[in-house]
């Protein structure tokens, strides 16, 4: 818990913070680049590390000559886990600081808060964290895992492992809600009956399912009753939990899971917002065998990853930025996707021979911009999503992951709900309300 409180308790200077590379001379021409993350509040446990990896990446690029001969000058602002504030900070970066590009946001609600600002001011945002899809903005490039690059491969893996029951739980906002609605339909399509999908269902007045799963607020801590429900659901021995809880609520959730005697052997938990960085603040020794699905694990054996980790370790020892924690540092997928995003932007700028947003966007949409990063080759597609490898891993006592499955070169697809509805319709699956009109699904009709 010590590291958790340190991460959340980082001191943040007011206003925007401008950092120049230690090696950049005062008179050198620079290009301003925005960093928009929560450095305080419930999401600081995850987002401060994205700030850190971006600073590392900028220093690495500046050391090697910068971008088009200009050194990167980061402009860092704190979204403070406050979604309206994210929009204000985005406006500041674009209209006052005049940044060429911004790297930032973790939660989908923060991204959706800033999206209108980036579209209005024609800015560029690189978004690095797994998300629900159903979006494609002219002004956002998603290095993040789409649902078909994380949640669906994880469900496929659990189905292949013989799991027949799936309990859906997450934080109450758009990413978990939409992801679990997609998974609900995906599970139905693959023969999982409604009664084997736990967490609850909610329908609109017409009888259409609009939500599947159990949801708790940000910073929620009282998981005793929910975990008791999960334990009952899993009593048959063929169940798993699909976890889309975000932020520091994962600490009490997994503490309760361990206390209830739920283990990977009797009910594995597959998490989509927990990686090596969050495991610094969790009792990893009690969670050995729990699962994660990402497009990077620190344990990947490759020359690119080995070199990357060595440079990261050296940087942590020598950097002097305020607020960067030096002890017990690791790297995870959102950090690497942030790192990849900077290099994809750099390559696009160099292809366009310009920092102009429209020209850089055109280069990124060409399909020719790739980067061989720590997790393998990443290529930006015309649909603003990337092609990359997907890995499933089980947690080890040291907070690392053992890779148990790899899906190579998975294309990011943002639009899934419509296709699932069409496939369900082809199979003749329709919703029937219970005879008493209760707001639940009583049966499915297979025509």
Buried (B, 14 or more C-beta within 10 A) or exposed (E): EEBBEBBBEBEBEEEBBEBBBEEBEEEBEBBBBBBBBBBBBBBBBBBBBBBBBBBBBBBBBBBEEBBBEBBBBBBBBBBBBBBEBBBBBBBBBBEEBEBBBBBBBBBBBBBBBBBBBBBEBEBBBBBBBBBBBBBEBEBBBBBBBBBBBBBBBBBBBBBEEEBBBBBBBBBBBBBBBBBBBBBBBBBBBEEBEBEBBBBBBBBEEEBEBEBBBBBBEBBBBEBEEBBEBBBEBBEEEBBBBBBBBBBBBBBBBBBBBBEBEBBBEBBBBBBBBBBBBBBBBBBBEBBBBBBBBBBBBBBBEEEBBEEBBEBBEEBBEEBEBEBBBEEEBBBBBBBBBBBBBBBBBBBBBBBBEBBEBEBBBBBBBBEEBBBEBBBBBBBBBEBBBBBBBBBBBBBBEEBBBEEEBEBEEBBBBBEBBEEBEEBBEEEEBEBEBEEEEEEBBEBBEEE
